[in-house]
Amino acid sequence: MQKLQHLNHKNIIKYYGHWEDITDKQCYIFLELCTREHLGKRIHQKLSEECTFKWFSQLVDGMIFIHSQSNHPTTQIFSIEISSQLTC
């Protein structure tokens, strides 16, 4: 989990830490408050070619950054943000 703290990129949700409740055997993860849309919300909607290209570019940018880091974590599509400035 500590490796996630060092990922600092505009298209990756920031990890702030976690807390493990030994009594309930639960792990709580603290992430950046995300006011932008995430790709998982819009993935099943029909999008214009222009919008698809812009979002795909942001996705690839985030993925390239993650893979450039040594020992990168597994990435979920819901962890990559898309810009709120895109209008589609």
Chimera marker file (.cmm) of the C-alpha trace (Angstrom):
<marker_set name="trace">
<marker id="1" x="0.000" y="0.000" z="0.000" r="1" g="1" b="0" radius="0.5"/>
<marker id="2" x="2.858" y="2.396" z="0.697" r="1" g="1" b="0" radius="0.5"/>
<marker id="3" x="3.886" y="2.279" z="-2.954" r="1" g="1" b="0" radius="0.5"/>
<marker id="4" x="0.560" y="3.879" z="-3.835" r="1" g="1" b="0" radius="0.5"/>
<marker id="5" x="1.477" y="7.012" z="-1.836" r="1" g="1" b="0" radius="0.5"/>
<marker id="6" x="4.235" y="7.813" z="-4.319" r="1" g="1" b="0" radius="0.5"/>
<marker id="7" x="1.990" y="7.784" z="-7.407" r="1" g="1" b="0" radius="0.5"/>
<marker id="8" x="1.405" y="11.450" z="-8.165" r="1" g="1" b="0" radius="0.5"/>
<marker id="9" x="-0.278" y="12.033" z="-11.519" r="1" g="1" b="0" radius="0.5"/>
<marker id="10" x="-3.188" y="14.188" z="-12.677" r="1" g="1" b="0" radius="0.5"/>
<marker id="11" x="-5.155" y="11.168" z="-13.958" r="1" g="1" b="0" radius="0.5"/>
<marker id="12" x="-4.617" y="8.869" z="-10.967" r="1" g="1" b="0" radius="0.5"/>
<marker id="13" x="-6.669" y="9.119" z="-7.774" r="1" g="1" b="0" radius="0.5"/>
<marker id="14" x="-4.364" y="9.975" z="-4.850" r="1" g="1" b="0" radius="0.5"/>
<marker id="15" x="-3.941" y="7.391" z="-2.093" r="1" g="1" b="0" radius="0.5"/>
<marker id="16" x="-3.588" y="8.909" z="1.401" r="1" g="1" b="0" radius="0.5"/>
<marker id="17" x="-3.296" y="5.814" z="3.529" r="1" g="1" b="0" radius="0.5"/>
<marker id="18" x="-5.205" y="2.986" z="5.113" r="1" g="1" b="0" radius="0.5"/>
<marker id="19" x="-6.339" y="1.731" z="8.481" r="1" g="1" b="0" radius="0.5"/>
<marker id="20" x="-6.796" y="-1.895" z="9.470" r="1" g="1" b="0" radius="0.5"/>
<marker id="21" x="-9.445" y="-2.762" z="12.047" r="1" g="1" b="0" radius="0.5"/>
<marker id="22" x="-8.130" y="-5.969" z="13.575" r="1" g="1" b="0" radius="0.5"/>
<marker id="23" x="-11.322" y="-6.537" z="15.570" r="1" g="1" b="0" radius="0.5"/>
<marker id="24" x="-13.628" y="-6.517" z="12.527" r="1" g="1" b="0" radius="0.5"/>
<marker id="25" x="-10.962" y="-7.759" z="10.098" r="1" g="1" b="0" radius="0.5"/>
<marker id="26" x="-11.620" y="-4.764" z="7.818" r="1" g="1" b="0" radius="0.5"/>
<marker id="27" x="-9.233" y="-2.541" z="5.874" r="1" g="1" b="0" radius="0.5"/>
<marker id="28" x="-10.233" y="1.085" z="5.204" r="1" g="1" b="0" radius="0.5"/>
<marker id="29" x="-8.508" y="2.892" z="2.338" r="1" g="1" b="0" radius="0.5"/>
<marker id="30" x="-8.328" y="6.711" z="2.263" r="1" g="1" b="0" radius="0.5"/>
<marker id="31" x="-8.385" y="8.194" z="-1.250" r="1" g="1" b="0" radius="0.5"/>
<marker id="32" x="-8.596" y="11.650" z="-2.794" r="1" g="1" b="0" radius="0.5"/>
<marker id="33" x="-12.100" y="13.096" z="-3.007" r="1" g="1" b="0" radius="0.5"/>
<marker id="34" x="-12.908" y="12.723" z="-6.669" r="1" g="1" b="0" radius="0.5"/>
<marker id="35" x="-15.166" y="15.449" z="-8.038" r="1" g="1" b="0" radius="0.5"/>
<marker id="36" x="-14.495" y="14.497" z="-11.636" r="1" g="1" b="0" radius="0.5"/>
<marker id="37" x="-16.153" y="11.607" z="-13.393" r="1" g="1" b="0" radius="0.5"/>
<marker id="38" x="-14.502" y="8.238" z="-13.462" r="1" g="1" b="0" radius="0.5"/>
<marker id="39" x="-14.399" y="6.179" z="-16.615" r="1" g="1" b="0" radius="0.5"/>
<marker id="40" x="-16.423" y="3.353" z="-15.088" r="1" g="1" b="0" radius="0.5"/>
<marker id="41" x="-19.448" y="5.651" z="-14.903" r="1" g="1" b="0" radius="0.5"/>
<marker id="42" x="-19.454" y="6.412" z="-18.628" r="1" g="1" b="0" radius="0.5"/>
<marker id="43" x="-17.948" y="3.275" z="-20.134" r="1" g="1" b="0" radius="0.5"/>
<marker id="44" x="-21.272" y="1.789" z="-21.276" r="1" g="1" b="0" radius="0.5"/>
<marker id="45" x="-22.529" y="4.992" z="-22.936" r="1" g="1" b="0" radius="0.5"/>
<marker id="46" x="-22.113" y="5.781" z="-26.607" r="1" g="1" b="0" radius="0.5"/>
<marker id="47" x="-19.493" y="8.522" z="-26.975" r="1" g="1" b="0" radius="0.5"/>
<marker id="48" x="-18.366" y="10.613" z="-29.902" r="1" g="1" b="0" radius="0.5"/>
<marker id="49" x="-15.106" y="9.705" z="-31.604" r="1" g="1" b="0" radius="0.5"/>
<marker id="50" x="-13.532" y="12.956" z="-30.384" r="1" g="1" b="0" radius="0.5"/>
<marker id="51" x="-14.580" y="12.346" z="-26.787" r="1" g="1" b="0" radius="0.5"/>
<marker id="52" x="-13.414" y="8.721" z="-26.940" r="1" g="1" b="0" radius="0.5"/>
<marker id="53" x="-10.004" y="9.831" z="-28.241" r="1" g="1" b="0" radius="0.5"/>
<marker id="54" x="-9.591" y="12.442" z="-25.458" r="1" g="1" b="0" radius="0.5"/>
<marker id="55" x="-10.549" y="10.016" z="-22.698" r="1" g="1" b="0" radius="0.5"/>
<marker id="56" x="-8.435" y="7.234" z="-24.161" r="1" g="1" b="0" radius="0.5"/>
<marker id="57" x="-5.462" y="9.629" z="-24.287" r="1" g="1" b="0" radius="0.5"/>
<marker id="58" x="-5.907" y="10.405" z="-20.570" r="1" g="1" b="0" radius="0.5"/>
<marker id="59" x="-6.241" y="6.697" z="-19.775" r="1" g="1" b="0" radius="0.5"/>
<marker id="60" x="-3.062" y="5.844" z="-21.691" r="1" g="1" b="0" radius="0.5"/>
<marker id="61" x="-1.224" y="8.764" z="-20.050" r="1" g="1" b="0" radius="0.5"/>
<marker id="62" x="-2.114" y="7.430" z="-16.590" r="1" g="1" b="0" radius="0.5"/>
<marker id="63" x="-1.210" y="3.862" z="-17.518" r="1" g="1" b="0" radius="0.5"/>
<marker id="64" x="2.167" y="4.899" z="-18.993" r="1" g="1" b="0" radius="0.5"/>
<marker id="65" x="2.966" y="6.714" z="-15.749" r="1" g="1" b="0" radius="0.5"/>
<marker id="66" x="2.007" y="3.715" z="-13.584" r="1" g="1" b="0" radius="0.5"/>
<marker id="67" x="4.034" y="1.310" z="-15.701" r="1" g="1" b="0" radius="0.5"/>
<marker id="68" x="7.033" y="3.654" z="-15.640" r="1" g="1" b="0" radius="0.5"/>
<marker id="69" x="7.223" y="3.234" z="-11.867" r="1" g="1" b="0" radius="0.5"/>
<marker id="70" x="9.107" y="0.226" z="-10.556" r="1" g="1" b="0" radius="0.5"/>
<marker id="71" x="6.943" y="-2.502" z="-8.998" r="1" g="1" b="0" radius="0.5"/>
<marker id="72" x="3.730" y="-0.818" z="-10.105" r="1" g="1" b="0" radius="0.5"/>
<marker id="73" x="0.472" y="-1.899" z="-8.408" r="1" g="1" b="0" radius="0.5"/>
<marker id="74" x="-2.401" y="-3.563" z="-10.204" r="1" g="1" b="0" radius="0.5"/>
<marker id="75" x="-4.486" y="-0.867" z="-11.838" r="1" g="1" b="0" radius="0.5"/>
<marker id="76" x="-8.253" y="-0.786" z="-11.927" r="1" g="1" b="0" radius="0.5"/>
<marker id="77" x="-10.121" y="1.212" z="-14.533" r="1" g="1" b="0" radius="0.5"/>
<marker id="78" x="-12.063" y="2.959" z="-11.760" r="1" g="1" b="0" radius="0.5"/>
<marker id="79" x="-8.843" y="4.389" z="-10.301" r="1" g="1" b="0" radius="0.5"/>
<marker id="80" x="-8.127" y="6.534" z="-13.321" r="1" g="1" b="0" radius="0.5"/>
<marker id="81" x="-9.912" y="9.867" z="-13.533" r="1" g="1" b="0" radius="0.5"/>
<marker id="82" x="-11.060" y="11.639" z="-16.653" r="1" g="1" b="0" radius="0.5"/>
<marker id="83" x="-10.929" y="15.398" z="-16.923" r="1" g="1" b="0" radius="0.5"/>
<marker id="84" x="-14.013" y="17.346" z="-15.923" r="1" g="1" b="0" radius="0.5"/>
<marker id="85" x="-13.164" y="19.824" z="-18.667" r="1" g="1" b="0" radius="0.5"/>
<marker id="86" x="-14.229" y="17.417" z="-21.398" r="1" g="1" b="0" radius="0.5"/>
<marker id="87" x="-17.730" y="17.971" z="-22.690" r="1" g="1" b="0" radius="0.5"/>
<marker id="88" x="-19.179" y="14.912" z="-24.344" r="1" g="1" b="0" radius="0.5"/>
<link id1="1" id2="2" r="1" g="1" b="0" radius="0.2"/>
<link id1="2" id2="3" r="1" g="1" b="0" radius="0.2"/>
<link id1="3" id2="4" r="1" g="1" b="0" radius="0.2"/>
<link id1="4" id2="5" r="1" g="1" b="0" radius="0.2"/>
<link id1="5" id2="6" r="1" g="1" b="0" radius="0.2"/>
<link id1="6" id2="7" r="1" g="1" b="0" radius="0.2"/>
<link id1="7" id2="8" r="1" g="1" b="0" radius="0.2"/>
<link id1="8" id2="9" r="1" g="1" b="0" radius="0.2"/>
<link id1="9" id2="10" r="1" g="1" b="0" radius="0.2"/>
<link id1="10" id2="11" r="1" g="1" b="0" radius="0.2"/>
<link id1="11" id2="12" r="1" g="1" b="0" radius="0.2"/>
<link id1="12" id2="13" r="1" g="1" b="0" radius="0.2"/>
<link id1="13" id2="14" r="1" g="1" b="0" radius="0.2"/>
<link id1="14" id2="15" r="1" g="1" b="0" radius="0.2"/>
<link id1="15" id2="16" r="1" g="1" b="0" radius="0.2"/>
<link id1="16" id2="17" r="1" g="1" b="0" radius="0.2"/>
<link id1="17" id2="18" r="1" g="1" b="0" radius="0.2"/>
<link id1="18" id2="19" r="1" g="1" b="0" radius="0.2"/>
<link id1="19" id2="20" r="1" g="1" b="0" radius="0.2"/>
<link id1="20" id2="21" r="1" g="1" b="0" radius="0.2"/>
<link id1="21" id2="22" r="1" g="1" b="0" radius="0.2"/>
<link id1="22" id2="23" r="1" g="1" b="0" radius="0.2"/>
<link id1="23" id2="24" r="1" g="1" b="0" radius="0.2"/>
<link id1="24" id2="25" r="1" g="1" b="0" radius="0.2"/>
<link id1="25" id2="26" r="1" g="1" b="0" radius="0.2"/>
<link id1="26" id2="27" r="1" g="1" b="0" radius="0.2"/>
<link id1="27" id2="28" r="1" g="1" b="0" radius="0.2"/>
<link id1="28" id2="29" r="1" g="1" b="0" radius="0.2"/>
<link id1="29" id2="30" r="1" g="1" b="0" radius="0.2"/>
<link id1="30" id2="31" r="1" g="1" b="0" radius="0.2"/>
<link id1="31" id2="32" r="1" g="1" b="0" radius="0.2"/>
<link id1="32" id2="33" r="1" g="1" b="0" radius="0.2"/>
<link id1="33" id2="34" r="1" g="1" b="0" radius="0.2"/>
<link id1="34" id2="35" r="1" g="1" b="0" radius="0.2"/>
<link id1="35" id2="36" r="1" g="1" b="0" radius="0.2"/>
<link id1="36" id2="37" r="1" g="1" b="0" radius="0.2"/>
<link id1="37" id2="38" r="1" g="1" b="0" radius="0.2"/>
<link id1="38" id2="39" r="1" g="1" b="0" radius="0.2"/>
<link id1="39" id2="40" r="1" g="1" b="0" radius="0.2"/>
<link id1="40" id2="41" r="1" g="1" b="0" radius="0.2"/>
<link id1="41" id2="42" r="1" g="1" b="0" radius="0.2"/>
<link id1="42" id2="43" r="1" g="1" b="0" radius="0.2"/>
<link id1="43" id2="44" r="1" g="1" b="0" radius="0.2"/>
<link id1="44" id2="45" r="1" g="1" b="0" radius="0.2"/>
<link id1="45" id2="46" r="1" g="1" b="0" radius="0.2"/>
<link id1="46" id2="47" r="1" g="1" b="0" radius="0.2"/>
<link id1="47" id2="48" r="1" g="1" b="0" radius="0.2"/>
<link id1="48" id2="49" r="1" g="1" b="0" radius="0.2"/>
<link id1="49" id2="50" r="1" g="1" b="0" radius="0.2"/>
<link id1="50" id2="51" r="1" g="1" b="0" radius="0.2"/>
<link id1="51" id2="52" r="1" g="1" b="0" radius="0.2"/>
<link id1="52" id2="53" r="1" g="1" b="0" radius="0.2"/>
<link id1="53" id2="54" r="1" g="1" b="0" radius="0.2"/>
<link id1="54" id2="55" r="1" g="1" b="0" radius="0.2"/>
<link id1="55" id2="56" r="1" g="1" b="0" radius="0.2"/>
<link id1="56" id2="57" r="1" g="1" b="0" radius="0.2"/>
<link id1="57" id2="58" r="1" g="1" b="0" radius="0.2"/>
<link id1="58" id2="59" r="1" g="1" b="0" radius="0.2"/>
<link id1="59" id2="60" r="1" g="1" b="0" radius="0.2"/>
<link id1="60" id2="61" r="1" g="1" b="0" radius="0.2"/>
<link id1="61" id2="62" r="1" g="1" b="0" radius="0.2"/>
<link id1="62" id2="63" r="1" g="1" b="0" radius="0.2"/>
<link id1="63" id2="64" r="1" g="1" b="0" radius="0.2"/>
<link id1="64" id2="65" r="1" g="1" b="0" radius="0.2"/>
<link id1="65" id2="66" r="1" g="1" b="0" radius="0.2"/>
<link id1="66" id2="67" r="1" g="1" b="0" radius="0.2"/>
<link id1="67" id2="68" r="1" g="1" b="0" radius="0.2"/>
<link id1="68" id2="69" r="1" g="1" b="0" radius="0.2"/>
<link id1="69" id2="70" r="1" g="1" b="0" radius="0.2"/>
<link id1="70" id2="71" r="1" g="1" b="0" radius="0.2"/>
<link id1="71" id2="72" r="1" g="1" b="0" radius="0.2"/>
<link id1="72" id2="73" r="1" g="1" b="0" radius="0.2"/>
<link id1="73" id2="74" r="1" g="1" b="0" radius="0.2"/>
<link id1="74" id2="75" r="1" g="1" b="0" radius="0.2"/>
<link id1="75" id2="76" r="1" g="1" b="0" radius="0.2"/>
<link id1="76" id2="77" r="1" g="1" b="0" radius="0.2"/>
<link id1="77" id2="78" r="1" g="1" b="0" radius="0.2"/>
<link id1="78" id2="79" r="1" g="1" b="0" radius="0.2"/>
<link id1="79" id2="80" r="1" g="1" b="0" radius="0.2"/>
<link id1="80" id2="81" r="1" g="1" b="0" radius="0.2"/>
<link id1="81" id2="82" r="1" g="1" b="0" radius="0.2"/>
<link id1="82" id2="83" r="1" g="1" b="0" radius="0.2"/>
<link id1="83" id2="84" r="1" g="1" b="0" radius="0.2"/>
<link id1="84" id2="85" r="1" g="1" b="0" radius="0.2"/>
<link id1="85" id2="86" r="1" g="1" b="0" radius="0.2"/>
<link id1="86" id2="87" r="1" g="1" b="0" radius="0.2"/>
<link id1="87" id2="88" r="1" g="1" b="0" radius="0.2"/>
</marker_set>
